[in-house]
Amino acid sequence: MVAHDNGEKEAKAPNPKKLKMTIAIIENGMIKVKRPRPTDRTEYFERALKLTKFGLFNYMMIFVCGVILANVLLETLGISFVLPVSECDFPLTTTQRGVLGAIGFAGIISSSHLWGFLADTTGRRNIIRPTLIMGFCLTVFSSFAQNFWVMVVLRYLNGFCVSGGSATVYAYLSEFHTSKHRSRAIMGAAIVFGIGSMLMPAVAWLVINQDWSLPLPVFGMVYKPWRLFMIVCGIPGFISGLALFKLPESPKFLLSQGKQAEALKVLRTIYHINSGNPKMQYPVTTVLIEDLNSYLPKENQHCTGFKALLRSMWQQTQPLFGRQYLFSTLLICIIQFVTFFTSNGLYIWFPDILNSVGEYMSLHPTHKFYLCDVVYEKQRNLYNFNEEMKYLEMFNVKSFGVKKCNEKLELNTLEQSLLLEILYAVGFSVLAVIINCVGKRSILFGCLVFCGLSGIAVIYTDIPLISTNLYLVLLLCGLGINVLSATTVEIYPTKLRAMAVCISLMMGRLGSVVGVNVFGTLLTQNCETAFVISGVTLILSGFLGFLIPSPSKFINQRYSRRSSVASMTGN
């Protein structure tokens, strides 16, 4: 495919079916296309992108995409800080708390496939921008919810929209960077994500622990700080959505859609911002796309009707489960499922368990105890409290000195949550530096195995400070999510990239939903089993990571086609 700017009209996209390959090499019955050598001011896309240089524009892209990733965390996991302090307005059972903690992930799961398809067919920015803004509006509405089911529905719809930027942003960011900087750019965005997540517990502490309340007679409710915290968690997504009005569409996506002049215009803009030189000094006027497999047939772009939409989605998804990519797709999905299963599934209960440990330590400052013993003790106390309240209500007796519902976070919760997010930010910074020299698969193995061993060690440690820190290290397995996503965007071609990442993260979010509810049940009855399951599955996933094929294998396959000489020459 060629992008050519003659200053007058846009060049038409070549038809892959009519394109004549005049140079080919035949090896062992395999016809390998020999790419034509670019002429003066004509470059392949990777080289053309390299000539835009790395500079201010790239840093802006990394920052905005990092904020989008942070928004996903704030919108889905911010609820973990709301659950312990919303008891007065939402007296929930353990099951209901699990549902409310997982429903955002359910929204992400149910829409990931749709957004991946639309991102690959209509554009990355065209999906990320509106979904971020709609997600913020739903967050505002949910802050006014007055019963459990209204909150569940609104948080589900919020997750449905948040999914638009959750996975698509990886493909969007990667296509503005060459292979040299791609992994580091993704890890750079992860650093911004880490900083944003680091601020979450601090913001929760500052906002939720306020003493004010705002009566709203019109709605028949009292607006409290925890409701405002929900809106604060959605603000980064709203700001990012507005920022995308100023950022361009992916030039590689535009080129794959036959919009050559637009792609060249984006490259010139990047060159201008990075170098400070006029756009017309950009030393490329014609861009060749390296791989015709990146070209998306026009018939998939203008399908009409629900049946045609489903057919197009299947055509976009089926190659991921074909012979070439099936093994890689299954491996990536399994590892993402297991990683999210622990990182998000146990994180939802992290503030609650820390509150319990803090309360127990204040009552027994010199005692040694196992983490799971504290969990069991809280369950017994909660059961006794509920039984007492039922007795008082049965005989219509007023209670005196009964503990009121908690509306503030414990200091211990802030300290440990902040430490976790600081470690995430530091971890992403280190990974950004070493990812190219150490290798993604080795990093993934080390991360998952180390975190898995820490999870198993939690149940054998009777020193509370050490056990809570081991619990914290276990949750650091989330570092592997971005490493695996960086691997994913390199394996798949442009036309499948967003869909591949969306499906892998969809499986990850499914792991979150399963993890939140499974751990919610196990922690109250079989706490030790919960930590053993998370530790063992992480260790096994670390070994599975070595089975993921290297991207070079697929790159070589894309330039090899089993066909006859006649078909390759268009005859």
Salt bridges, closest charged atoms under 4 A:
ASP5 OD2 - ARG268 NH1 2.67
GLU27 OE1 - LYS32 NZ 3.22
GLU46 OE1 - ARG182 NH2 3.58
GLU75 OE1 - ARG155 NH2 3.43
ASP89 OD2 - LYS224 NZ 3.73
ASP120 OD1 - ARG124 NH1 2.65
GLU175 OE2 - ARG124 NH2 2.58
GLU175 OE2 - ARG497 NH1 3.43
ASP211 OD1 - LYS408 NZ 2.56
ASP291 OD1 - ARG561 NH2 3.59
ASP352 OD1 - ARG97 NH2 3.41
ASP352 OD1 - LYS378 NZ 2.61
GLU377 OE1 - ARG380 NH2 2.73
GLU387 OE2 - LYS390 NZ 3.83
GLU407 OE2 - LYS224 NZ 2.92
GLU490 OE1 - LYS440 NZ 3.38
